[in-house]
Amino acid sequence: QVQFVESGGGLVQPGGSLRLSCLPSGDNYAVGWYRQAPGDERGLVAYITRIGFATYSDAVKGRFTIDRENAGTPVNLHMNSLEAEDTAVYYCFARREFMTSSHEYDWGQGTQVTVSS
């Protein structure tokens, strides 16, 4: 069972910035975030692979950046130019290996991000 240490999130005004951090245990192929707003399905935000390759959803591309210093350090999601539509619970996930399918991902507890004036 993967253990997660998560931090960040909260309330910010439109146009503001927030950072999420997530450190899952073990050596995982990829780490990232999904998000879920009330009434919506959970959708991918971004992830970064073991070798540093990053992928973003179209909704956040150009505004969010995912990074990590090196293996064993937290993965960070830098969220800029936040919009009300970014309001959701953000779930950190760990994909243990390349062949691991999404229904086998390990999940963090979730962090609320609220963008409101």
Contacts in CASP RR format, 6 or more apart in sequence:
PFRMAT RR
TARGET T0000
AUTHOR 0000-0000-0000
METHOD contacts of the structure
MODEL  1
QVQFVESGGGLVQPGGSLRLSCLPSGDNYAVGWYRQAPGDERGLVAYITR
IGFATYSDAVKGRFTIDRENAGTPVNLHMNSLEAEDTAVYYCFARREFMT
SSHEYDWGQGTQVTVSS
1 106 0 8 1.000
2 24 0 8 1.000
2 25 0 8 1.000
2 26 0 8 1.000
2 28 0 8 1.000
2 94 0 8 1.000
2 96 0 8 1.000
2 106 0 8 1.000
3 24 0 8 1.000
3 25 0 8 1.000
4 22 0 8 1.000
4 23 0 8 1.000
4 24 0 8 1.000
4 25 0 8 1.000
4 92 0 8 1.000
4 94 0 8 1.000
4 106 0 8 1.000
4 107 0 8 1.000
4 108 0 8 1.000
4 109 0 8 1.000
5 22 0 8 1.000
5 23 0 8 1.000
5 24 0 8 1.000
5 74 0 8 1.000
6 20 0 8 1.000
6 21 0 8 1.000
6 22 0 8 1.000
6 23 0 8 1.000
6 92 0 8 1.000
6 108 0 8 1.000
6 109 0 8 1.000
6 110 0 8 1.000
6 111 0 8 1.000
7 20 0 8 1.000
7 21 0 8 1.000
8 18 0 8 1.000
8 19 0 8 1.000
8 20 0 8 1.000
8 21 0 8 1.000
8 111 0 8 1.000
9 18 0 8 1.000
9 19 0 8 1.000
9 20 0 8 1.000
9 90 0 8 1.000
9 111 0 8 1.000
9 112 0 8 1.000
9 113 0 8 1.000
10 18 0 8 1.000
10 111 0 8 1.000
10 112 0 8 1.000
10 113 0 8 1.000
10 114 0 8 1.000
11 114 0 8 1.000
11 115 0 8 1.000
11 116 0 8 1.000
12 18 0 8 1.000
12 82 0 8 1.000
12 113 0 8 1.000
12 114 0 8 1.000
12 115 0 8 1.000
13 115 0 8 1.000
13 116 0 8 1.000
13 117 0 8 1.000
14 82 0 8 1.000
14 83 0 8 1.000
14 84 0 8 1.000
14 115 0 8 1.000
14 116 0 8 1.000
14 117 0 8 1.000
15 80 0 8 1.000
15 81 0 8 1.000
15 82 0 8 1.000
15 83 0 8 1.000
15 115 0 8 1.000
16 80 0 8 1.000
16 81 0 8 1.000
16 82 0 8 1.000
16 115 0 8 1.000
17 78 0 8 1.000
17 79 0 8 1.000
17 80 0 8 1.000
17 81 0 8 1.000
17 82 0 8 1.000
18 79 0 8 1.000
18 82 0 8 1.000
18 113 0 8 1.000
19 76 0 8 1.000
19 77 0 8 1.000
19 78 0 8 1.000
19 79 0 8 1.000
20 33 0 8 1.000
20 76 0 8 1.000
20 77 0 8 1.000
20 79 0 8 1.000
20 90 0 8 1.000
20 92 0 8 1.000
20 111 0 8 1.000
20 113 0 8 1.000
21 74 0 8 1.000
21 75 0 8 1.000
21 76 0 8 1.000
21 77 0 8 1.000
22 31 0 8 1.000
22 32 0 8 1.000
22 33 0 8 1.000
22 74 0 8 1.000
22 75 0 8 1.000
22 77 0 8 1.000
22 92 0 8 1.000
22 108 0 8 1.000
23 72 0 8 1.000
23 73 0 8 1.000
23 74 0 8 1.000
23 75 0 8 1.000
24 31 0 8 1.000
24 92 0 8 1.000
24 94 0 8 1.000
24 106 0 8 1.000
24 108 0 8 1.000
27 50 0 8 1.000
27 71 0 8 1.000
28 50 0 8 1.000
28 94 0 8 1.000
28 95 0 8 1.000
28 96 0 8 1.000
29 49 0 8 1.000
29 50 0 8 1.000
29 95 0 8 1.000
29 96 0 8 1.000
29 97 0 8 1.000
29 98 0 8 1.000
29 100 0 8 1.000
30 47 0 8 1.000
30 48 0 8 1.000
30 49 0 8 1.000
30 50 0 8 1.000
30 94 0 8 1.000
30 95 0 8 1.000
31 47 0 8 1.000
31 48 0 8 1.000
31 68 0 8 1.000
31 75 0 8 1.000
31 92 0 8 1.000
31 93 0 8 1.000
31 94 0 8 1.000
31 95 0 8 1.000
32 45 0 8 1.000
32 46 0 8 1.000
32 47 0 8 1.000
32 48 0 8 1.000
32 66 0 8 1.000
32 75 0 8 1.000
32 77 0 8 1.000
32 92 0 8 1.000
32 93 0 8 1.000
32 94 0 8 1.000
33 44 0 8 1.000
33 45 0 8 1.000
33 46 0 8 1.000
33 47 0 8 1.000
33 66 0 8 1.000
33 77 0 8 1.000
33 90 0 8 1.000
33 91 0 8 1.000
33 92 0 8 1.000
33 93 0 8 1.000
34 42 0 8 1.000
34 43 0 8 1.000
34 44 0 8 1.000
34 45 0 8 1.000
34 90 0 8 1.000
34 91 0 8 1.000
34 93 0 8 1.000
35 42 0 8 1.000
35 43 0 8 1.000
35 45 0 8 1.000
35 86 0 8 1.000
35 88 0 8 1.000
35 89 0 8 1.000
35 90 0 8 1.000
35 91 0 8 1.000
35 113 0 8 1.000
36 42 0 8 1.000
36 43 0 8 1.000
36 88 0 8 1.000
36 89 0 8 1.000
36 91 0 8 1.000
37 87 0 8 1.000
37 88 0 8 1.000
37 89 0 8 1.000
40 88 0 8 1.000
42 91 0 8 1.000
43 57 0 8 1.000
44 55 0 8 1.000
44 57 0 8 1.000
45 56 0 8 1.000
45 57 0 8 1.000
45 59 0 8 1.000
45 60 0 8 1.000
45 64 0 8 1.000
45 77 0 8 1.000
45 90 0 8 1.000
46 54 0 8 1.000
46 55 0 8 1.000
46 56 0 8 1.000
46 57 0 8 1.000
46 60 0 8 1.000
46 64 0 8 1.000
46 66 0 8 1.000
46 77 0 8 1.000
47 54 0 8 1.000
47 55 0 8 1.000
47 66 0 8 1.000
47 93 0 8 1.000
47 95 0 8 1.000
48 54 0 8 1.000
48 55 0 8 1.000
48 66 0 8 1.000
48 67 0 8 1.000
48 68 0 8 1.000
48 75 0 8 1.000
50 71 0 8 1.000
52 68 0 8 1.000
54 65 0 8 1.000
54 66 0 8 1.000
54 67 0 8 1.000
56 62 0 8 1.000
56 64 0 8 1.000
56 66 0 8 1.000
59 85 0 8 1.000
60 79 0 8 1.000
60 86 0 8 1.000
63 79 0 8 1.000
63 80 0 8 1.000
63 81 0 8 1.000
63 82 0 8 1.000
64 77 0 8 1.000
64 78 0 8 1.000
64 79 0 8 1.000
64 80 0 8 1.000
65 77 0 8 1.000
65 78 0 8 1.000
65 80 0 8 1.000
66 75 0 8 1.000
66 76 0 8 1.000
66 77 0 8 1.000
66 78 0 8 1.000
67 75 0 8 1.000
67 76 0 8 1.000
67 78 0 8 1.000
68 74 0 8 1.000
68 75 0 8 1.000
68 76 0 8 1.000
75 92 0 8 1.000
77 90 0 8 1.000
79 86 0 8 1.000
79 113 0 8 1.000
82 113 0 8 1.000
82 115 0 8 1.000
83 115 0 8 1.000
84 115 0 8 1.000
84 116 0 8 1.000
85 115 0 8 1.000
86 113 0 8 1.000
86 115 0 8 1.000
87 113 0 8 1.000
87 114 0 8 1.000
87 115 0 8 1.000
87 116 0 8 1.000
88 113 0 8 1.000
89 110 0 8 1.000
89 111 0 8 1.000
89 112 0 8 1.000
89 113 0 8 1.000
90 110 0 8 1.000
90 111 0 8 1.000
90 112 0 8 1.000
90 113 0 8 1.000
91 107 0 8 1.000
91 108 0 8 1.000
91 110 0 8 1.000
91 111 0 8 1.000
92 107 0 8 1.000
92 108 0 8 1.000
92 110 0 8 1.000
92 111 0 8 1.000
93 105 0 8 1.000
93 106 0 8 1.000
93 107 0 8 1.000
93 108 0 8 1.000
94 105 0 8 1.000
94 106 0 8 1.000
95 105 0 8 1.000
96 104 0 8 1.000
96 106 0 8 1.000
END
